[in-house]
Amino acid sequence: MTELSEFINRFQLTLPITRQPQRMASKSAAVLLPIINKSTPTLLLTQRSPFLRSHAGQVAFPGGASDPEDGSLVTTALREAYEEVAIPPEKVQILGQLTPQQSLGGYEVTPIVGLLPAGIDYRPNPSEVASVFEVPLFDALSLQQHKFIDVKRSGRSNRIFFYWYQGHLVWGLTAAIIHQLALQLK
């Protein structure tokens, strides 16, 4: 797959893959998977601030916990993306969503896939985001790039995915979401 239009068609016409047994999460969250519409499409990621209480310094998609006034998880993802990196919600074309993932922190995280035009001026909120960077979309979706380790935690085996890109370690839930999208399109 090398064309953005082919990616969009396959994504929208393919049923999501459920990889995890569903557990009851006490909280809802959503992340935006921002795909930048360039001649070589990219996926926007953030490096979280090193001063945060949880997941400090990790690579993540813009997103967070759902607020009661959000009304939908799409609204949550767009609100959080605006708060974290100033992505204007009206510039995002929602393509769909992936199957929710369970986080270790007790959240059910719904990945929302959105298409953005090139040329948006990202302004990281320094209290939440240290930096913003882009990964070539089709490199990120190449299953050969994805690595994993199996770890036992609380008596259960967990598969932790990871992916390296130019000195950035993408791992955990973020890498699992990218892996889920790659499998869905395979």
C-alpha positions as CSV (number, residue, x, y, z in Angstrom):
1,M,0.0,0.0,0.0
2,T,1.6,3.2,-1.1
3,E,-1.2,5.6,-1.8
4,L,-3.2,7.6,0.8
5,S,-6.5,7.0,-1.2
6,E,-5.9,3.3,-1.1
7,F,-5.3,3.5,2.7
8,I,-8.5,5.4,3.2
9,N,-10.6,3.0,1.1
10,R,-9.1,-0.1,2.8
11,F,-9.5,1.4,6.3
12,Q,-13.1,2.4,5.8
13,L,-14.1,-0.9,4.1
14,T,-12.4,-3.2,6.5
15,L,-14.0,-4.3,9.8
16,P,-11.9,-3.6,12.9
17,I,-9.9,-6.5,14.5
18,T,-10.5,-7.2,18.1
19,R,-7.2,-8.3,19.7
20,Q,-7.8,-8.0,23.4
21,P,-10.4,-9.7,25.6
22,Q,-12.7,-6.9,26.7
23,R,-12.4,-5.9,30.3
24,M,-14.7,-3.5,32.0
25,A,-12.9,-0.2,32.1
26,S,-14.0,2.4,34.6
27,K,-13.1,5.4,32.4
28,S,-13.3,6.3,28.8
29,A,-10.6,8.1,26.7
30,A,-9.9,8.8,23.1
31,V,-6.8,9.5,21.0
32,L,-6.5,11.1,17.6
33,L,-4.4,9.3,15.0
34,P,-3.6,12.3,12.9
35,I,-2.6,11.4,9.3
36,I,-1.1,14.3,7.5
37,N,-2.1,14.5,3.8
38,K,1.3,15.0,2.1
39,S,2.8,13.5,-1.0
40,T,4.3,11.0,1.4
41,P,1.6,10.8,4.2
42,T,2.8,10.9,7.8
43,L,1.4,10.1,11.2
44,L,1.8,12.8,13.8
45,L,3.0,11.7,17.3
46,T,3.9,13.6,20.4
47,Q,6.7,13.2,23.0
48,R,5.0,13.8,26.3
49,S,6.4,16.3,28.8
50,P,9.0,14.8,31.2
51,F,7.3,16.6,34.0
52,L,3.9,14.7,33.8
53,R,2.8,12.4,36.6
54,S,2.0,9.5,34.3
55,H,3.7,8.4,31.1
56,A,6.3,11.2,31.3
57,G,8.5,11.4,28.3
58,Q,6.7,8.7,26.4
59,V,5.6,8.9,22.7
60,A,1.8,9.2,22.4
61,F,-1.0,10.2,20.2
62,P,-2.8,13.4,21.2
63,G,-5.7,12.4,23.4
64,G,-6.9,11.8,26.9
65,A,-9.8,11.2,29.2
66,S,-13.4,11.9,28.2
67,D,-15.1,14.8,29.9
68,P,-18.9,14.6,30.6
69,E,-19.6,17.6,28.3
70,D,-17.8,16.0,25.3
71,G,-20.8,14.2,24.0
72,S,-18.8,11.7,22.0
73,L,-15.4,10.1,21.9
74,V,-14.7,11.9,18.6
75,T,-15.2,15.2,20.4
76,T,-12.9,14.0,23.2
77,A,-10.1,13.2,20.7
78,L,-10.5,16.5,18.8
79,R,-10.6,18.5,22.1
80,E,-7.5,16.9,23.4
81,A,-5.6,17.3,20.1
82,Y,-6.5,21.0,20.2
83,E,-5.4,21.3,23.9
84,E,-2.2,19.4,23.4
85,V,-0.9,20.6,20.0
86,A,-3.4,23.1,18.7
87,I,-4.8,21.0,15.9
88,P,-8.0,22.9,14.8
89,P,-10.9,20.5,15.1
90,E,-12.5,21.9,11.9
91,K,-9.4,20.9,9.9
92,V,-9.7,17.2,10.8
93,Q,-11.6,14.9,8.5
94,I,-12.7,11.9,10.6
95,L,-12.1,8.7,8.7
96,G,-13.4,6.3,11.4
97,Q,-12.2,4.6,14.6
98,L,-10.5,1.4,15.7
99,T,-11.6,-1.1,18.3
100,P,-11.1,0.4,21.8
101,Q,-8.0,-0.8,23.7
102,Q,-7.7,-1.3,27.4
103,S,-4.9,0.7,29.1
104,L,-3.1,-0.5,32.2
105,G,-4.4,2.6,33.9
106,G,-8.0,1.4,33.7
107,Y,-9.1,3.4,30.6
108,E,-10.9,2.1,27.6
109,V,-9.1,4.1,24.9
110,T,-10.8,4.6,21.5
111,P,-8.5,5.5,18.6
112,I,-10.1,8.0,16.2
113,V,-8.4,8.1,12.8
114,G,-8.4,11.6,11.2
115,L,-7.0,13.2,8.1
116,L,-5.3,16.6,8.3
117,P,-4.1,18.9,5.6
118,A,-0.4,19.6,5.3
119,G,0.8,23.0,6.7
120,I,-0.9,23.1,10.1
121,D,1.2,25.0,12.6
122,Y,1.4,22.7,15.6
123,R,2.0,24.4,18.9
124,P,2.8,22.0,21.7
125,N,1.3,22.8,25.1
126,P,4.5,22.7,27.2
127,S,2.7,21.5,30.3
128,E,1.7,18.3,28.4
129,V,3.9,17.9,25.3
130,A,7.7,18.3,24.9
131,S,7.7,17.9,21.1
132,V,5.8,16.9,18.0
133,F,7.2,14.7,15.2
134,E,6.0,12.9,12.2
135,V,6.6,9.3,11.1
136,P,6.0,8.2,7.4
137,L,2.6,6.5,7.6
138,F,3.5,3.5,5.5
139,D,6.7,2.8,7.4
140,A,4.7,2.9,10.7
141,L,2.2,0.4,9.2
142,S,4.8,-2.0,7.9
143,L,4.4,-5.1,10.1
144,Q,8.2,-5.9,9.6
145,Q,8.9,-2.7,11.6
146,H,6.9,-3.9,14.6
147,K,8.6,-5.8,17.4
148,F,7.2,-7.1,20.6
149,I,8.1,-8.8,23.9
150,D,5.8,-10.9,26.1
151,V,5.8,-9.9,29.8
152,K,4.0,-11.5,32.7
153,R,2.2,-8.9,34.9
154,S,-0.2,-9.7,37.7
155,G,-0.3,-13.4,36.6
156,R,-1.2,-12.6,33.0
157,S,0.9,-12.5,29.9
158,N,0.9,-9.2,28.1
159,R,2.3,-8.5,24.7
160,I,4.1,-5.1,24.5
161,F,4.7,-3.8,21.0
162,F,7.4,-1.3,20.1
163,Y,8.7,0.5,17.1
164,W,11.8,2.7,16.6
165,Y,11.8,5.8,14.5
166,Q,14.8,8.2,14.3
167,G,15.7,7.9,18.0
168,H,12.1,7.8,19.2
169,L,10.9,4.7,20.9
170,V,7.2,4.1,20.3
171,W,5.9,1.5,22.6
172,G,3.0,0.3,24.8
173,L,-0.5,1.4,24.0
174,T,0.6,3.8,21.2
175,A,2.6,1.0,19.4
176,A,-0.3,-1.4,20.0
177,I,-2.7,1.0,18.3
178,I,-0.4,1.4,15.3
179,H,-0.1,-2.4,15.2
180,Q,-3.8,-2.8,15.4
181,L,-4.3,-0.5,12.4
182,A,-1.6,-2.3,10.4
183,L,-3.2,-5.7,11.0
184,Q,-6.6,-4.3,10.1
185,L,-5.2,-3.1,6.7
186,K,-3.2,-6.3,6.1
